[in-house]
């Protein structure tokens, strides 16, 4: 078996050792080089090819973000996964790292005992497996993409009161940079958005997207009344539901029920909650991600509400899991590249 070559970059010798042990314990991976900072890594990446790079955020001489900026400027290709703490500063830098080319991140434990635990190991391995199998998965997925049957019989509801419900996972923070900033500020619908992400990171992601987008973006809070032209991002560590108020408006309701399939927030919970909503149509959007979250929720929702479903195509996904799962059900109306998602949303719901 050919092993995928990984470069590990972290200023802590202990953390490098832990990450190396985790990666080398998997038969499909091997750490071929380690570096103490971004400058060392830059020299390695100029001279060598790696299948993946596990990169720390804060390091002396050259930080993870500075390294990504250098790689981007010099067009040096690398598949980078960040390792970041959930401190506000690190979370903000991690979101910027996604803009600079990182494909995903892993939450760094607060101490070495947690770092040696199963949770961190499982997260590192699952992200590496998902991201580094992208080429193979996408090639096979694209080969079968022609067999996906689109639902042409159902046309979008013209006019009416609509809501957009978007779900994404691995590769999502980067993908959202190609969607949310391209939505108009007067979009004629609110959007609820579920991105699988730990607590602490969703606020930074929402704030960053709000900075670079004409549409308003916020981390959802308990009791938020949904307004058109606003995006509400489910906070990490909480499920998000949409509830109809007695006056006909709709509000956000958060809960800390157990994770569903290891996920909290879970998109299926959000889609399920929309079954009782007062909107005339729910525009469901599914972007890059591992697994199949969102599929069951959309199928259930479609039994009680008109839905119009847009899925990202295989070629532009970091991981073609969630969009593939919903596309294979036959309920999808459109399968489009990432750069066309915002345009299709806007065309469907209109502007005020």
C-alpha positions as CSV (number, residue, x, y, z in Angstrom):
1,X,0.0,0.0,0.0
2,X,1.3,3.5,-1.0
3,X,1.2,5.8,2.1
4,X,0.3,9.4,1.8
5,X,3.2,11.7,2.8
6,X,2.4,14.3,5.5
7,X,4.4,17.3,6.7
8,X,3.7,18.3,10.4
9,X,4.5,21.9,11.4
10,X,4.3,22.9,15.1
11,X,6.6,24.9,17.4
12,X,5.9,22.5,20.3
13,X,8.1,19.4,20.2
14,X,5.6,17.5,22.3
15,X,2.7,18.4,20.1
16,X,4.7,17.4,17.0
17,X,5.4,14.0,18.6
18,X,1.7,13.5,19.5
19,X,0.5,14.5,16.0
20,X,3.2,12.3,14.3
21,X,2.2,9.3,16.5
22,X,-1.5,9.8,15.5
23,X,-0.7,10.0,11.8
24,X,1.8,7.2,11.7
25,X,-0.6,4.9,13.5
26,X,-2.8,4.9,10.4
27,X,-1.6,2.5,7.7
28,X,-2.6,5.0,4.9
29,X,-0.4,7.9,6.2
30,X,3.2,8.6,7.2
31,X,4.9,11.7,8.5
32,X,7.9,12.3,6.2
33,X,9.0,15.6,7.6
34,X,8.5,17.9,10.6
35,X,9.2,21.6,11.1
36,X,9.3,23.9,14.1
37,X,7.9,27.0,12.3
38,X,6.5,28.4,9.1
39,X,9.9,29.4,7.8
40,X,11.3,25.8,8.0
41,X,8.1,24.6,6.4
42,X,8.3,27.2,3.6
43,X,11.8,25.8,2.6
44,X,10.5,22.2,2.8
45,X,7.5,23.0,0.6
46,X,9.6,24.8,-2.0
47,X,11.8,21.7,-2.3
48,X,9.4,18.8,-1.7
49,X,5.9,17.6,-2.5
50,X,3.6,16.4,0.3
51,X,0.1,14.9,0.1
52,X,-0.9,17.0,3.1
53,X,0.3,19.5,5.6
54,X,-0.8,19.7,9.3
55,X,-0.1,23.3,10.3
56,X,-0.1,25.1,13.6
57,X,-1.5,28.7,13.8
58,X,0.9,30.4,16.2
59,X,4.6,29.9,15.7
60,X,7.8,32.0,16.0
61,X,9.6,33.5,12.9
62,X,6.7,32.7,10.6
63,X,3.1,31.9,11.6
64,X,0.8,29.5,9.9
65,X,-1.1,32.4,8.3
66,X,2.1,34.0,7.1
67,X,3.1,30.7,5.5
68,X,-0.2,30.4,3.7
69,X,0.1,33.9,2.4
70,X,3.7,33.2,1.1
71,X,2.5,29.9,-0.5
72,X,-0.4,31.7,-2.2
73,X,1.8,34.5,-3.4
74,X,4.3,32.2,-4.9
75,X,1.7,29.7,-6.2
76,X,3.2,26.8,-4.2
77,X,0.4,24.2,-4.0
78,X,-0.3,22.5,-0.7
79,X,-3.2,20.8,1.0
80,X,-3.2,22.4,4.4
81,X,-5.2,21.5,7.5
82,X,-4.8,23.9,10.4
83,X,-4.5,22.9,14.1
84,X,-6.0,25.7,16.1
85,X,-7.2,26.5,19.7
86,X,-10.6,27.9,20.2
87,X,-9.3,31.2,21.7
88,X,-10.8,34.2,20.0
89,X,-7.5,35.2,18.4
90,X,-6.7,31.7,17.1
91,X,-10.3,31.2,15.8
92,X,-10.1,34.5,13.9
93,X,-6.8,33.6,12.4
94,X,-8.1,30.2,11.4
95,X,-10.9,31.8,9.5
96,X,-8.4,34.0,7.6
97,X,-6.4,30.8,6.9
98,X,-9.4,29.3,5.1
99,X,-9.4,32.4,2.9
100,X,-5.7,31.9,2.2
101,X,-6.1,28.3,1.1
102,X,-6.4,26.0,4.1
103,X,-9.0,23.4,3.4
104,X,-10.1,22.6,7.0
105,X,-9.0,22.7,10.6
106,X,-8.7,20.6,13.7
107,X,-9.4,22.0,17.2
108,X,-6.2,21.8,19.3
109,X,-6.7,20.4,22.8
110,X,-5.9,22.7,25.7
111,X,-3.5,20.2,27.3
112,X,-1.3,17.2,26.4
113,X,-3.6,14.7,28.2
114,X,-6.5,15.7,25.9
115,X,-4.1,15.7,22.9
116,X,-3.3,12.0,23.6
117,X,-7.0,11.2,23.9
118,X,-9.3,9.5,21.4
119,X,-11.3,12.6,20.5
120,X,-8.3,14.5,19.0
121,X,-7.0,11.4,17.3
122,X,-10.3,10.6,15.7
123,X,-10.7,14.2,14.5
124,X,-7.2,14.4,13.0
125,X,-7.6,11.0,11.2
126,X,-11.1,11.7,9.9
127,X,-10.2,15.1,8.4
128,X,-7.0,13.7,6.8
129,X,-8.9,10.8,5.4
130,X,-11.7,12.9,4.0
131,X,-9.5,15.7,2.6
132,X,-6.7,13.4,1.1
133,X,-9.2,11.1,-0.6
134,X,-10.7,14.0,-2.4
135,X,-9.1,13.4,-5.8
136,X,-10.0,9.8,-5.9
137,X,-13.5,10.3,-4.6
138,X,-14.2,13.3,-6.9
139,X,-13.0,11.4,-9.9
140,X,-15.2,8.4,-9.2
141,X,-18.1,10.7,-8.2
142,X,-17.8,12.8,-11.4
143,X,-17.8,9.6,-13.5
144,X,-21.1,8.8,-12.0
145,X,-22.5,12.3,-11.9
146,X,-24.3,11.9,-15.2
147,X,-26.4,9.2,-13.6
148,X,-27.9,11.6,-11.0
149,X,-31.5,12.3,-11.9
150,X,-32.6,15.9,-11.2
151,X,-36.1,16.6,-10.1
152,X,-37.4,18.6,-13.1
153,X,-41.1,18.2,-12.4
154,X,-41.1,20.7,-9.5
155,X,-40.5,24.3,-10.3
156,X,-39.6,26.9,-7.7
157,X,-42.4,28.7,-6.1
158,X,-42.8,32.1,-7.8
159,X,-43.1,35.0,-5.3
160,X,-44.2,34.0,-1.9
161,X,-42.4,34.1,1.4
162,X,-39.2,31.9,1.4
163,X,-36.3,30.9,3.6
164,X,-32.9,29.5,2.6
165,X,-31.5,26.6,4.7
166,X,-27.8,25.8,3.9
167,X,-25.7,22.9,5.3
168,X,-22.0,22.2,4.9
169,X,-19.1,20.4,6.7
170,X,-15.6,19.6,5.7
171,X,-14.3,22.3,3.4
172,X,-17.3,24.5,4.3
173,X,-15.6,27.5,5.9
174,X,-13.6,28.0,2.7
175,X,-16.6,27.2,0.4
176,X,-18.7,29.8,2.2
177,X,-16.2,32.5,1.2
178,X,-17.4,31.8,-2.4
179,X,-21.1,32.0,-1.5
180,X,-22.1,34.4,1.3
181,X,-20.1,37.5,0.1
182,X,-21.9,37.1,-3.3
183,X,-25.4,37.3,-1.9
184,X,-27.1,40.8,-2.2
185,X,-27.8,42.7,1.0
186,X,-31.5,42.9,0.0
187,X,-32.0,39.2,-0.5
188,X,-35.7,38.6,-0.2
189,X,-35.4,35.8,2.4
190,X,-33.5,35.0,5.6
191,X,-30.9,32.2,5.6
192,X,-30.2,29.7,8.3
193,X,-26.8,28.0,8.0
194,X,-25.4,24.9,9.7
195,X,-21.6,24.4,9.4
196,X,-20.2,21.6,11.5
197,X,-17.7,23.4,13.7
198,X,-16.8,23.5,17.4
199,X,-17.9,26.2,19.7
200,X,-15.8,29.3,19.5
201,X,-15.1,29.1,15.8
202,X,-18.6,29.9,14.5
203,X,-18.6,33.4,16.0
204,X,-15.3,34.2,14.3
205,X,-16.6,32.8,11.0
206,X,-19.8,34.8,11.2
207,X,-17.9,38.0,12.1
208,X,-15.5,37.5,9.2
209,X,-18.2,36.7,6.7
210,X,-20.1,39.8,7.9
211,X,-17.0,41.9,7.3
212,X,-16.6,40.8,3.7
213,X,-20.3,40.5,2.6
214,X,-23.0,43.0,1.6
215,X,-25.6,40.7,3.3
216,X,-25.7,40.8,7.1
217,X,-24.2,37.7,8.8
218,X,-24.4,36.8,12.5
219,X,-24.0,33.8,14.9
220,X,-27.5,32.9,15.8
221,X,-28.7,33.6,19.3
222,X,-31.7,32.3,21.2
223,X,-34.8,34.2,20.3
224,X,-33.4,35.9,17.2
225,X,-36.4,37.0,15.0
226,X,-35.6,36.0,11.4
227,X,-35.3,38.9,9.0
228,X,-34.9,39.0,5.2
229,X,-31.4,39.9,4.1
230,X,-29.7,38.2,7.1
231,X,-27.7,35.0,7.5
232,X,-28.0,33.2,10.9
233,X,-25.1,30.7,11.6
234,X,-25.8,27.9,14.1
235,X,-23.4,28.3,17.0
236,X,-20.9,25.5,17.5
237,X,-22.0,23.0,20.2
238,X,-25.7,23.8,19.8
239,X,-28.5,22.5,17.6
240,X,-30.5,25.3,15.8
241,X,-34.3,25.1,15.1
242,X,-36.7,27.6,13.5
243,X,-40.0,28.1,15.3
244,X,-43.1,29.9,14.2
245,X,-44.2,32.7,16.5
246,X,-48.0,33.3,17.3
247,X,-47.7,36.6,15.3
248,X,-46.6,34.7,12.2
249,X,-42.9,35.7,12.4
250,X,-40.2,33.1,13.0
251,X,-37.5,32.8,15.6
252,X,-34.3,30.9,16.4
253,X,-34.4,28.3,19.1
254,X,-31.2,26.7,20.3
255,X,-30.8,23.5,22.3
256,X,-28.0,21.3,23.7
257,X,-29.7,17.9,23.0
258,X,-27.1,15.1,22.5
259,X,-25.1,15.2,19.2
260,X,-26.7,13.4,16.3
261,X,-24.1,11.1,14.7
262,X,-21.4,13.0,16.5
263,X,-22.7,16.3,15.2
264,X,-23.9,19.4,17.1
265,X,-25.1,21.4,15.3
266,X,-26.8,18.9,13.1
267,X,-28.4,20.1,9.8
268,X,-31.1,17.4,10.0
269,X,-32.4,19.0,13.2
270,X,-32.7,22.4,11.5
271,X,-34.4,21.0,8.4
272,X,-36.8,19.0,10.5
273,X,-37.8,22.1,12.5
274,X,-38.9,23.8,9.2
275,X,-41.7,21.3,8.7
276,X,-44.0,23.5,10.8
277,X,-42.8,26.9,9.5
278,X,-45.0,29.4,7.8
279,X,-42.8,29.9,4.7
280,X,-44.2,29.1,1.3
281,X,-41.0,27.4,0.2
282,X,-37.7,26.3,1.7
283,X,-34.7,26.6,-0.6
284,X,-32.3,23.9,0.7
285,X,-28.6,24.2,-0.2
286,X,-26.0,21.5,0.5
287,X,-22.3,22.2,0.1
288,X,-19.1,20.2,0.6
289,X,-18.9,17.9,3.6
290,X,-18.3,14.4,4.9
291,X,-21.2,12.0,5.5
292,X,-24.9,12.6,4.7
293,X,-26.1,15.2,7.2
294,X,-29.1,17.1,5.8
295,X,-30.4,14.4,3.5
296,X,-32.9,12.8,5.9
297,X,-34.0,16.3,7.1
298,X,-34.7,17.5,3.6
299,X,-36.5,14.4,2.6
300,X,-38.7,14.7,5.7
301,X,-39.3,18.4,5.1
302,X,-40.3,17.8,1.5
303,X,-43.3,15.7,2.7
304,X,-44.9,18.8,4.3
305,X,-43.4,21.8,2.5
306,X,-42.5,22.8,-1.0
307,X,-38.7,22.6,-1.3
308,X,-36.2,23.6,-4.0
309,X,-32.9,21.8,-3.5
310,X,-29.5,23.0,-4.8
311,X,-26.4,20.8,-4.4
312,X,-22.7,21.6,-5.0
313,X,-21.1,19.6,-7.8
314,X,-18.4,17.0,-7.2
315,X,-15.7,18.8,-9.1
316,X,-15.7,21.9,-6.7
317,X,-16.2,20.0,-3.4
318,X,-13.4,19.5,-1.0
319,X,-15.3,16.3,0.1
320,X,-18.2,15.1,-2.1
321,X,-20.2,13.5,0.7
322,X,-23.2,15.5,1.8
323,X,-24.0,16.8,-1.7
324,X,-23.7,13.4,-3.2
325,X,-26.0,11.9,-0.6
326,X,-28.8,14.3,-1.3
327,X,-28.2,14.2,-5.1
328,X,-28.6,10.4,-5.1
329,X,-32.2,10.7,-3.6
330,X,-33.6,12.3,-6.8
331,X,-35.0,15.3,-4.9
332,X,-32.3,17.8,-6.1
333,X,-33.4,20.4,-8.6
334,X,-29.9,21.7,-9.5
335,X,-26.3,20.5,-9.2
336,X,-24.0,23.4,-9.8
337,X,-20.4,24.5,-9.2
338,X,-19.6,26.4,-6.0
339,X,-19.2,29.7,-7.9
340,X,-22.8,29.5,-9.1
341,X,-24.4,28.7,-5.8
342,X,-25.0,32.4,-4.7
343,X,-26.4,33.3,-8.1
344,X,-28.9,30.3,-8.0
345,X,-30.0,31.2,-4.5
346,X,-30.6,34.8,-5.5
347,X,-32.4,33.9,-8.7
348,X,-34.7,31.6,-6.7
349,X,-35.7,33.9,-3.8
350,X,-35.2,37.3,-5.5
351,X,-34.4,40.6,-4.0
352,X,-36.5,43.1,-2.0
